[in-house]
Amino acid sequence: MFPNQYDVLATELMDELHDMFDDSFVGKLFERRMKKLEQKYQMAVSGQGFEKRLETLAQIQDDDGYMVRLEKNYGGMNNIHVI
């Protein structure tokens, strides 16, 4: 699935960051990423209704390589599958 072994590289880089700094630095790194993604998603779904927001978020995640599939159940509930 990762022919260029980006997953190994990412893991090794995170280990190096941890060794060079500490857990709080790695935590701050993930917090910054989370805030940036949150802003990106909020801008993308601004003014949309619930179902459209789900579709937009699923499309963003799919575009980013998460292979998301959004399905509507007969009961009206939406399921999001991330493969």
Backbone as CSV, one residue per row, in Angstrom:
resi,resn,N_x,N_y,N_z,CA_x,CA_y,CA_z,C_x,C_y,C_z
1,MET,0.818,-1.194,0.000,0.000,0.000,0.000,0.864,1.261,0.000
2,PHE,2.045,1.178,0.586,2.973,2.297,0.607,4.262,1.870,-0.085
3,PRO,4.287,1.864,-1.419,5.458,1.350,-2.128,6.735,2.139,-1.844
4,ASN,6.594,3.396,-1.461,7.765,4.205,-1.160,8.092,4.211,0.328
5,GLN,7.379,3.439,1.085,7.578,3.289,2.525,7.512,4.619,3.276
6,TYR,6.577,5.475,2.874,6.395,6.742,3.569,5.971,6.529,5.011
7,ASP,5.270,5.441,5.256,4.850,5.159,6.629,6.059,4.908,7.523
8,VAL,7.058,4.210,7.004,8.276,3.944,7.773,9.030,5.248,8.009
9,LEU,9.148,6.062,6.981,9.827,7.349,7.105,9.147,8.225,8.153
10,ALA,7.825,8.310,8.091,7.090,9.138,9.052,7.306,8.640,10.476
11,THR,7.261,7.350,10.672,7.477,6.777,12.004,8.890,7.059,12.499
12,GLU,9.866,6.900,11.620,11.244,7.163,12.017,11.466,8.633,12.351
13,LEU,10.873,9.522,11.580,10.998,10.951,11.875,10.353,11.307,13.212
14,MET,9.201,10.704,13.501,8.549,10.967,14.790,9.420,10.454,15.929
15,ASP,10.049,9.294,15.751,10.957,8.767,16.772,12.141,9.704,16.982
16,GLU,12.671,10.247,15.897,13.799,11.180,16.009,13.396,12.452,16.741
17,LEU,12.225,12.981,16.405,11.735,14.171,17.103,11.584,13.897,18.590
18,HIS,11.058,12.726,18.906,10.890,12.354,20.309,12.240,12.266,21.013
19,ASP,13.216,11.654,20.346,14.547,11.514,20.939,15.250,12.861,21.100
20,MET,15.063,13.760,20.134,15.732,15.055,20.170,15.090,16.016,21.161
21,PHE,13.806,15.906,21.311,13.084,16.838,22.171,12.431,16.043,23.294
22,ASP,11.123,16.023,23.343,10.421,15.234,24.354,8.981,15.015,23.921
23,ASP,8.233,14.336,24.768,6.837,14.036,24.438,6.009,15.300,24.231
24,SER,6.299,16.340,25.009,5.483,17.546,24.889,5.672,18.197,23.517
25,PHE,6.873,18.119,22.965,7.113,18.681,21.633,6.308,17.923,20.586
26,VAL,6.354,16.613,20.648,5.605,15.790,19.692,4.115,16.058,19.857
27,GLY,3.646,16.185,21.090,2.246,16.509,21.337,1.861,17.846,20.738
28,LYS,2.733,18.851,20.903,2.472,20.177,20.333,2.437,20.121,18.813
29,LEU,3.298,19.312,18.235,3.316,19.142,16.782,1.965,18.624,16.283
30,PHE,1.428,17.610,16.962,0.135,17.058,16.569,-1.003,18.034,16.846
31,GLU,-0.904,18.807,17.920,-1.932,19.817,18.207,-1.971,20.870,17.110
32,ARG,-0.799,21.319,16.657,-0.738,22.309,15.571,-1.374,21.751,14.304
33,ARG,-1.052,20.501,13.994,-1.629,19.870,12.796,-3.142,19.765,12.931
34,MET,-3.597,19.379,14.108,-5.026,19.249,14.333,-5.730,20.594,14.144
35,LYS,-5.152,21.666,14.667,-5.769,22.993,14.532,-5.814,23.437,13.076
36,LYS,-4.755,23.164,12.332,-4.741,23.528,10.912,-5.803,22.762,10.135
37,LEU,-5.922,21.463,10.421,-6.950,20.670,9.746,-8.346,21.140,10.138
38,GLU,-8.518,21.454,11.407,-9.816,21.943,11.873,-10.203,23.222,11.137
39,GLN,-9.262,24.144,10.969,-9.544,25.380,10.236,-9.875,25.088,8.775
40,LYS,-9.113,24.186,8.173,-9.352,23.806,6.777,-10.759,23.242,6.610
41,TYR,-11.135,22.336,7.512,-12.449,21.710,7.415,-13.566,22.705,7.699
42,GLN,-13.371,23.575,8.678,-14.401,24.565,8.990,-14.650,25.496,7.817
43,MET,-13.567,25.903,7.153,-13.726,26.776,5.985,-14.447,26.037,4.854
44,ALA,-14.137,24.773,4.683,-14.723,23.997,3.585,-16.218,23.756,3.774
45,VAL,-16.676,23.639,5.011,-18.079,23.298,5.265,-18.917,24.487,5.725
46,SER,-18.310,25.646,5.789,-19.015,26.833,6.267,-20.292,27.082,5.473
47,GLY,-21.379,27.228,6.190,-22.663,27.534,5.569,-23.393,26.339,4.981
48,GLN,-22.855,25.155,5.124,-23.497,23.970,4.564,-24.389,23.294,5.601
49,GLY,-25.402,22.611,5.112,-26.247,21.804,5.975,-25.523,20.541,6.389
50,PHE,-26.135,19.795,7.301,-25.493,18.615,7.886,-25.045,17.595,6.841
51,GLU,-25.940,17.191,5.962,-25.591,16.160,4.984,-24.511,16.643,4.024
52,LYS,-24.594,17.881,3.596,-23.587,18.429,2.694,-22.230,18.510,3.399
53,ARG,-22.229,18.856,4.693,-20.970,18.881,5.458,-20.343,17.497,5.489
54,LEU,-21.170,16.473,5.729,-20.657,15.105,5.727,-20.046,14.748,4.373
55,GLU,-20.741,15.097,3.305,-20.234,14.806,1.964,-18.914,15.526,1.712
56,THR,-18.847,16.792,2.103,-17.634,17.584,1.888,-16.469,17.018,2.682
57,LEU,-16.697,16.698,3.948,-15.625,16.143,4.777,-15.161,14.785,4.259
58,ALA,-16.105,13.965,3.830,-15.744,12.661,3.268,-14.915,12.847,2.000
59,GLN,-15.282,13.806,1.165,-14.542,14.058,-0.075,-13.126,14.558,0.220
60,ILE,-12.987,15.455,1.193,-11.664,15.951,1.577,-10.787,14.797,2.039
61,GLN,-11.325,13.965,2.901,-10.554,12.832,3.402,-10.208,11.859,2.272
62,ASP,-11.140,11.628,1.385,-10.882,10.740,0.249,-9.784,11.329,-0.646
63,ASP,-9.864,12.630,-0.897,-8.840,13.300,-1.708,-7.462,13.201,-1.065
64,ASP,-7.430,13.143,0.261,-6.167,13.044,1.002,-5.682,11.605,1.128
65,GLY,-6.388,10.668,0.489,-5.911,9.290,0.431,-6.454,8.358,1.493
66,TYR,-7.502,8.764,2.214,-8.046,7.915,3.271,-9.103,6.944,2.789
67,MET,-9.435,6.978,1.507,-10.408,6.054,0.917,-11.713,6.005,1.717
68,VAL,-12.375,7.128,1.788,-13.615,7.270,2.551,-14.808,6.982,1.654
69,ARG,-15.781,6.316,2.230,-17.038,6.046,1.528,-18.168,6.456,2.463
70,LEU,-19.044,7.303,1.979,-20.182,7.780,2.761,-21.431,7.078,2.255
71,GLU,-22.177,6.478,3.181,-23.400,5.771,2.814,-24.556,6.287,3.653
72,LYS,-25.721,6.314,3.058,-26.924,6.685,3.791,-27.724,5.423,4.054
73,ASN,-28.036,5.170,5.301,-28.840,4.007,5.679,-30.314,4.298,5.462
74,TYR,-31.108,3.251,5.442,-32.556,3.404,5.267,-33.172,4.148,6.438
75,GLY,-32.552,4.079,7.612,-33.082,4.775,8.783,-32.756,6.243,8.789
76,GLY,-32.048,6.722,7.757,-31.724,8.129,7.655,-30.388,8.501,8.270
77,MET,-29.739,7.548,8.919,-28.447,7.840,9.519,-27.363,7.663,8.466
78,ASN,-26.322,8.474,8.583,-25.189,8.392,7.658,-24.065,7.604,8.304
79,ASN,-23.435,6.758,7.520,-22.247,6.036,7.963,-21.073,6.483,7.124
80,ILE,-19.954,6.671,7.764,-18.730,6.990,7.052,-17.779,5.837,7.287
81,HIS,-17.285,5.269,6.208,-16.335,4.164,6.281,-14.986,4.677,5.812
82,VAL,-13.981,4.472,6.633,-12.618,4.821,6.252,-11.857,3.521,6.085
83,ILE,-11.332,3.321,4.903,-10.627,2.071,4.606,-9.139,2.315,4.701
